[in-house]
Amino acid sequence: MKPGLNIGSVGELTWVVDPTMTITLGGLPQATVFSTPSMIMLMERAAREALRPFLDDTEETVGMDVKVEHLGPAILGSTVRGMARVTGIEARRVDFDVLAFAGQREIGRGQHRRAIVRLSRLVENLAKVANDGELPMNLEPNGGSLPRLETIDVAVSNRIATVTLNRPRSLNAINVQMTGDLEQVVAWLSGHPEWVRVVVLTGAGDAFSAGDDVKELEGMSLDTARRLSLRQANAYLAFERLPQPLIAAINGPAFGAGCVAAYSSDLRLASHAARFSMPEIKLGWPPGYGIAQLSALVGKARALELCLTGEVITATQALEWGLINELVPGVLLMKRARELAERMLALPAAALRETKRLIHADEGQLPKITHRADTEAYIRCFDLPDAKEGIAAFKEKRRPRFSGT
């Protein structure tokens, strides 16, 4: 820790209240106000700002305790300010008085304690949590060789990696094994940003991917289903963190998780044989992840149509909706994907990476974490009789008989 931190040192932070920071009281839009958890976060972040100038590159701060009174409201769109003043320093623990204001009006006050920790220790502790099953997994870049994969083929030519989902007899349905293989591929691509500059993702045979392997879900425990959903969401979210541009070459049906894999890619080319659907509702549950990303891509109305009906749309409709970038004759799909990849090879690698990072970062953090709520809603429905009926109907190739129908 650098010298200079004293009693009375101050940190401040100013936010504009947006919808993610609010709660709507009584269901009335005119009673949408800055929430208490958001106010506490503002105060904690102000305390973090007070300590930031005194940390070295190996340190970070974490909250230990907070006691806050919420004294008054702030409305959507208003400017709020958090202020933290150091009141005590004991070794690597720092105490603060914290305040929150809307304009000049005080809306909160309290006390807060933060600890200064080593980043290496923090990472170790998070790794332990991950091993205990609290986090989906850590997709740490793999700078070594790619492990042997059972369900995905990877071929690299001229710094372009072609990643092929390879369960053609099951229409490339994503089972537990393919989930693990996908995690391995993402980690390996992350660890080889120079050797692999662009990635093309496609499916073997006549399908891109039919989505989750529904037959495998039968009899799966809720805890296993939850962990699998979180792992899959984490893998698709990692697509946007890859240093390489990722082009999906969608050669056939892209349903459910296959549709998520497609629209999680940076660019999407589709053949006329491609079809798109989010059919989970027909099985008895909502999508377990990817809803926020879908809404951001095609808009709320189209996302609702896809997810509430479970109906299939054509590649032409997908182009009209903005779900894909380009429609290509099937015989030319991989050639066109390769041409696009080679055009990117001629562009500066660092600029491509930074541009990709900035555009994805501009969405903010909310779409990156909503998959947890998606998964919990999916698990609640997965445990209901309708889900069991949906799986049985799928296996027996008949119409499901849901309750109330």
N, C-alpha and C positions, 0 to 999 in steps of 0.2 A: 504494500500500500504506500502511495506517495504521501509526503508530509503536507501539512497545511490545513487539514480538516479540524475545525474548532467548534466549540459551543457557539451557536448563533449562525453557523453556515446555513444558507438557504437554497432551496431548489424550487423552481416554479415550472408549471406546464399548463398550456392553454389548449382546450379542445373546442370544437363546434359539435353540439349534440346532434348525432345522426340516429336513424332508426334502430341501429344495433345497440345503442346505449340506453334505450327507453323501455318503459313498461306502460301499457295502456290500462288505465284504471276503469273498472266497471264496463269494459268493452266499448268505451266512448272515445272516438278518435280525438275529440277536443281535450281529453284528459290524458294525453300521452306526455309523460314526464321522464326526466333524467332519473334512472333507477339507482337505488342505493348501492348495489354491487358495482355499477359503473362509477359512482362517486368514490367509492373506496378504492377502485383501481386507479382513478385519477390521482388521489392522494398518495397512493403507494408509488405510482410512477413519478410524482413530484419528488418524493424522498429518494428514489433511485437517481433522479437527475442531480440532486444535491451531492450524492456520493460519486457520481461518474467521473468528475475531474481528478479524483484522488485514487482511482484504481489503476493498477498496471494491466498489461495485456493478458495476464494469466488469471485475472480476478473478475468476479461478478458479485452482485448482491441478491439476496433472496429475503422475502418477507418472513418474519417469525411470529408477529402478533400485531393485531390492530383492534382498536376500540374506537368506534365512531358514532356520533349522533348526527342524524339527518334532520336539519333544522328547517329546510324550506325547499320549494320546488324550483326546477328549471325546465323550460319547455323545449320541445323539438326545434332545432335550428338556433338556439341561443348559444352564446359563448360562455364557457365555464372555465374557471382557473383553479388549479390546485397549487397549494403552497406548503412546503415542509421546512421546518426550522429545527436544527439539531439542538437537542436538550441534554444529551448525555452520551459519552463515549466510554465503553468498557471493552478493552482489547479490540476484538473484531466485531463487536456488536454496537449498534448506534441507535439511539432513541430520538424520536421526533415528536414535536407538536405538528399536527396536520390540519389544514383549513381548506375549504372549498368555497368558491364565490361564483355567483352568476351576475356579471357586471360588478357593481360594488356591493351587492347584497350577499351576506354570508349565508350559505346553505348547508354547511357541514363543518364539524370540527371533531378532533379526537387525538389519540396517541397511536404511534406506530413504531415498531422495532424492526430493524433489518440487520442481517448478518452478512459480513463480507466473506466470501468463500472462494476457494481455488476452483477454477473451471475443471481441472482434471478430476477433482473429487466429485464435483457436480455430475460430470459425465459418468463416473463410476456408479454413483447412486442411481442415476437414471437407467443405466444398464441393468442394475439389480432389479429395478422395478419392471423393466421389460422382461427379464427372465422369470419374474413372478407372474407374468401374464397380464399386467395392467396396460401395457402398450402393445400395438399390433406387432411390430418388429422394427429393428433398426436396420434400414437399408444402407449400410455403410459401403462406400465404394470399394470394389474389389479390383486392385491393380494387378492381380495375378492372372492365372489361366481360368477359363470358363469351365466350371464343373460339368460332368456328363449330365445331359438332360434327356428325359424320356419323352416329353410331350412338345418340345419346342426345338426347331432347327434354327441355327444361326450361321450365316455365311457372310464373310467379309471380302469385298473386292473393291480395290481402289478407294479405301477409306469409307465405303458405304456398307453398312451392315443390313442384311435382309433377315428379319426375324419372322419366322413362319410358325404360327400355331398349328401343331401337327397331331391332331386326333381326327382325321377326316371321316372315319367310320361313325364317330359321334358328333359330326358337324362341328368339330373343334370346341365342344362344350368344355367349360372351364371347371375341372375337378380339383381336388386337393393337391394332386401331383402337379398339375399345370400351374396352380397358384404358387407352389414352391419354386417351380422352374422359372416362372415369370419374375419372382423376386431375385433369383440368381442372375437372370439376364439384366435386369435393371441395375443391380449392384455392379455387374461386370462392365456394362456400358458407361456407368458413372466413373469407373476407374480407368477408362481408356479414351479420354477426350481427344487425344491427338491421333491415335491409330484409327479410331472410328469418328468421323466428322458428321455423318448424317445417318439416320436410321429409317428403314422402311419396314412397316409392320403389315403382315398379310396373313391369310389363312390357307391351309392346304386343302385341295379338293374343291368342292363346290360352295363352301361356306367360309365366311370370315370367322364368325363364332356364334353358335346358337345360344350362348349365355351360360349360366351356371348349370352344372350337371344335376338336374332335378332328381334323378334316380338315386344319386349319392346322398341327397339330403334326407331321404326317408330313414327314420330311426336315429338321426343325428341329435345329440344332446343340445340343449339350448346354449350351454357354455361353449361347446365346440362350434356351433353355428355362429355365435357372436364373434369368436376369435377369427373364424374364417372370413366373415364379412369385413372385419376391421383390417385383416391382412390384405384382402383384395382392394379395399378402398385405399389403403396406404400405398400399394403398388401402383395403382392408376394415378394417384396424386403425384407419385414420384416421376411420372412421365414428364410433367412440366418442370421438374428440377433437373432433368437430364441435361448435360452440357450440349448435347446434339439436338438439332431440329428433328422431330419425329413425324414421319409421313405415314398415314394409314392408307393402304391400298386395299379397299374394301371390295372383295371379289364376289360376295354373295351375302346371305342373311347375316345381319349383325343385330342380335336380339339380346335384351337384358344386359348382362355383364359384357357381352360382345359389343353392344351399342355403346356402353360406357367406355370400353377400351378404345373404340373408334373416336368418340368425341373428346376423349382425354388427350388424343394426339394433337400435335400442333397444326397439321394440315391434313385434309381428308380428300382423297380421290376415290371415286366409286364407279364400278361398272354398272351397266344397265341391269345386270342380274342382282344387284345389291338390294336388300330390303332392310328396313329398320323398324324396331319395335321395342317397347318397354313393357313386356307382357306379365310382369309380376302380379298385377292385380288379378289376373285370371287364375293364378295359382293360390291366391288367398292372402297375399302380403304386399306391402309397398316395396319399392326399390330400397335395397339396403345401403346404398351409397350413390353418389353422382348426381343427385337431384339439383343441387345448387349450380353445378357446372352445366347441366343441360339447360336450366333456365337462363343462365348467362349467355348461352350460345344461341338459342332459338326464341327466347322470350317466354314470359310466364304463360301466355295463352297456349302456345304450342306445346310447352312442357306439360301443362295440365291435360291437354288433349292426348298426348302420348301416354302419360302415366295413369290417367283415370279410365281410359278406354282399353289400353293394352293392344290397340289395333296396329296393324302393319302398314307402313307407308312405303311407297316406291322410291327408287333413287331419284326420279324426277321431282317428286314432292320434297325429298330431303334437300335437293338443290334449291328449290324455291324457298324453303324454310330457313336456309342457312346452316343446315346440319352438315352439309358437305361443301367443299370448295369447288369441285369440278366433277363433271360426269364424263366418263371415258368409255369407248367401246371395250368390251371385255378382253379382246385379243391384244389390245394396246395398253391395258392397265399397268402392267409391270414396267413396260417400256416407258410410259409417261412418268411413272413414279421415279424411275431411274434418271430420266432426263431432268426432272425437277431437283433430284438429289445432286446431280452433277453441276447444275447451275449454282447450287448453294456451295459446292466445293470451291467454286471460283471466287466466292466472297470471303471477306476477312473473318476468320474463325472467332476471334475475340469479340468482334462487333455483333456477330450472329448470336453468340451466347448471351451477351449483355442485353441485346434487344429482346430475346426470348424471355430472359429473367425479368426485365422491366415490365413487359406486357402482362405476364402472369402475376407479377406483384401488384399491378394496378388494380386487380380485383379486390385487394384487401385480404384480410385473414379469415373473414367469416366463411367463405366457401371452402376453406381448407379444413375447417373443424366441424362443419354441419353433418359430415358423414357419421359422426358419433350419435347424433340424434336420429339420423336415418336408420342406423343399425338397431338402436333400441326400439324404434317403432316396428321395424321388421321382426325383431325377436318377439315382441309382444304378440304380433299376429301369427308368427310361426308356431306359437304354442297353442293356438286356438283350433277347434275342430275343423274350421273351414280350410285351414292350411293342409291338414291331413287329407281332407277330401280333395283338395286341389292336386296334391301329389298323386293320390290314388287314381284320379281321373286322367292325369297325364300319363301314368304308366299303362292304364287300360285303354288309352286313346278314345276317351268318351268325353262328353260335356260334364263338367262338375255340377253337383247339386248342392249349392251353398245354402246355408241357413237363411231363411227369410225369402227364398226365391221359389 
